[in-house]
Amino acid sequence: MAAHHEPSHRDARTAEDPKDEQLTCFRAAPEHDALTTDQGVRVDDTDNALRAGTRGPTLLEDFHNREKITHFDHERIPERVVHARGAGAYGYFEPYASLSEYTCADFLAEAGRRTPVFVRFSTVQGPRGSADTVRDVRGFATKFYTREGNYDLVGNNMPVFFIQDAVKFPDFVHAVKMEPQHEMPTGGSAHDTFWDFASLQPETTHMLMWLMSDRAIPRSFRMMQGFGVHTFRFVTADGRGTFVKFHWKPLLGVHSLVWDEAQIAAGRDPDFNRRDLWEAIEAGSYPEWELGVQLVPEEDEFSFDFDLLDATKIIPEEQVPVRPVGRLVLNRNPQNFFAETEQVAFHTANVVPGIDFTNDPLLQGRNFSYLDTQLIRLGGPNFSQIPVNRPLADVNHNHRDGYGQQIIHPGTNYFPNSLGGGCPAHAGAGGGPGVFRHYAERVEGQKIRERSPSFQDHYSQAALFWNSMAEWERRHIVEAFRFELGKVESGPVRERMVGNLTHVNGDLAAAVADGLGLPAPEAEAGITAASSPALSQENLRGENAARTRKLAVLVAAGTDAGQVASVRERLTDSGVLVEVLAAKDGEVPAAGGGTVKVDRALPTMASVLYDAVLVPDGAEAVNALAAEPAAVRFVEEAYRHGKPLAVLGEATRLLTAAKLPGDVVLGEAAAEYGILTANGTAAPGELADALVQALEQHRFPYRPGLLN
Ligand code: HDE
C-alpha cells in the first residue's frame, strides 16, 4: 500500500519533510483524508492537468481537472440584494421564566430551556467586500432552532424603519444603493439619490435621525441593541393575542465609534466589527444580550398617539416598560463562512406556534420577499436543507425534487393518500400543542390603496429622538447631516432636506443649514418637547463595561517594565485586553535590566483599533517614542477621538510632542477629560482602577479639540 503513495517524479514537492507536523494530510496515507472528486474517487495529483505528452495539449478526459474548474467557476452566488456584508455566530437562548401567560411558544415556555440559535449581523448598503465601519443600519437576525420548528427574528439595531409600506422598499433600496451609472458610493448613504428619495418621503425622517446618530457606527456588534421593529403578536394556547415588540439589550452597553475614527478604521481594518466578534468568541468572552418584550393588551391598541402598525414609530420605554424575558449567548464561531454565514436564510414568515403577525404593511411585504429572494440567491426551493437552515424539528411534507434536492424521498408524494398509509397526516385537526394555528383576527374593509390617517405624523418621534440626546450626541447628528448633505450635489435636494428638519427641531435645521452655507430656515412652532431618556447612549453604558476593551501600551527601549507588568496584571483581572506595542516585533530592553515582550508591531496597528492608550514611564523610551511619528500620531488620535489616555511620569512629554492643548492635558482637570497622569510614586493599583473607570465611560465627549 505504502508504495502506492511513494513520491513520484511528477510532483517536485513530494519530498516530505517529516519535521513539519502541520502537514498531516500531505500525500495522504489510506488512513488519512485524501483528496477525492465529488464522487469520492481518490485523486493522486491536483497540480498537473492530464495531457498528451509533457508538452502536449490538455485532455478533456481529465474529469478531475474539469470538475475542479467547473466548481470554481460557480463558487460565487449572488450576494444578498441588501445586507450583503455580514458576520455570524452560533449560541443559545434561554428564558428566565415561563411566558405561557402570553404565548404558547415552546421556546419561551420554561425557565432555562435552551434553544440553539444562529445570529447574523450585517450592514445594509454595501456589497460583500465593503468596510464594516460605514455609517449604516446594522442587521441583527436570529434563527431559533426550536423544538417546534425554526423561528426567525429578523431585526435591526435601530427600532424604526425608513418606510411604512413594503411596496416602497425597491424604491428605497435603489435610492440608497450605489448609483447605477458608476456604482458609487460603496457602503454609504452620502449621495444624491438617497437624499433625493429621503427628502421627498418625509416618513423617513425618524429613521434618518437614528441613521445620522452614533447608532450607525457601532463600536462592536457586541455593543449594539437589536429590535424586531414591527409590532408582532403573542398568542396563547387558547387563542388570546397580545401585541409585542422585541428588544435585544447588550450586557456590555451600547457604544459607538466617532466618525473620524470609523473612517480610519475602514482602511486600517475593514473587518473591524467582524474581527471583534470572531476574536471575542475565540477568546471565550461570549457576547450576551437580554431579550426584552414590550407587551400591549389588545384592548389598548388605540391608546397611543401613533399607530402600532406603523414601523416608523417606537413605543417609548417610559410608556411601556421593556420586560426582560431571557438571554442570548453567542459561544461558537462558524467553521466555514460560506456554508454557514453566507448560506443562512432568514425569513420573517418563519414563525412558530405562539408568535404571529400583525397587519403592519411593512411586515406583510417582508413575509413575501425573503422566501422569494432566497429562491434565486440559494438556487431553488431546497435551501432549507442546507445545514445552517435545517430545523431540529422533524420535517415531513410532499415537496419534491427541484435544484439541490438532498433527500431521497421514498413512497407517495400527495395528500390525501391511502397507499402511503395516509402519511404525512394533518397535525391534530383541533390544534393542540406544537401545531401552528393562525390567530383568528377579524378583518373587514374595502379594497383600497390608501394608508390610514393614523400613519401621517412623520415628525413627532423624530423630535422625541432629538430631544432625548445628550449634547455630544446632538453635535454628532449635526455633523453627520452636514457631511452627508455636503456630499449631495443637488441644491434643491439639500434645501428640501433642511426644510424637513425644521419640523424636527429649529436648532438642528439651523445648524445643518449653516454647515451647508444655506440661510437659516424658519423654525416650525409647536414641536413636541417630550423626551425618552432610554434613547440616549449616555444612559446605556452597561455593567462592567470595561470587559473585553482593548488597551494599547506603547513601549520602547528603556521602558519601565515594572509599571507595564503591574498595570497589565490589574487590568487583565478586570477583563481588559492589554497589548504591548513597539516599533518592531520581539522584545525591548527595559530600564534597569530585563525585557518587555512586544505583542504587536506599531506599523501593523493604529490607535483606532484600541479603546485606550497607556504610555509607561522611562526617559529613554519616551525620547524614542516622541521621535517616532507613528507613536506621536497614535497618542494624538486617541486624544482627538476622546479615548482614555494614561501617560505616566516622563511620558507626559508625548502629549507635548503631539501638540495637544497643554492646559487640558496637563491642567488640573485633566482626569475629568480622561487624561490620567501619574508620577513614579503613584500606586499602580490606583492607576489601573482609574483606567478601568475611564474605559467604562467609553469616551470623554466634552474634551476640547476632539475630531467628531
Ligand atoms: Fe429586510 N431583506 N426587508 N428588513 N432584512 C433582506 O433577504 C425586505 C426590513 C433585514 O442576515 C433580504 O435574504 C423588504 C426591516 C435583515 O441574512 C430581502 C423590506 C428590517 C436582513 C429583504 C425589508 C429588515 C434582511 C435580502 C421592506 C428590520 C439580513 C437578502 C418591507 C426589522 C438577514 C435576504 C441576514 C434581508 C427584504 C425591511 C432586516 C430582500 C421587502 C424593516 C437583518 O428579502
Boltz pocket constraint, residues with backbone or C-beta under 6 A from the ligand:
constraints:
  - pocket:
      binder: B
      contacts: [[A, 80], [A, 81], [A, 82], [A, 83], [A, 86], [A, 120], [A, 121], [A, 122], [A, 138], [A, 139], [A, 140], [A, 141], [A, 154], [A, 155], [A, 156], [A, 158], [A, 161], [A, 165], [A, 166], [A, 167], [A, 169], [A, 227], [A, 228], [A, 229], [A, 230], [A, 311], [A, 341], [A, 344], [A, 345], [A, 346], [A, 361], [A, 362], [A, 363], [A, 365], [A, 366], [A, 369], [A, 370], [A, 371], [A, 373], [A, 374]]
      max_distance: 6.0
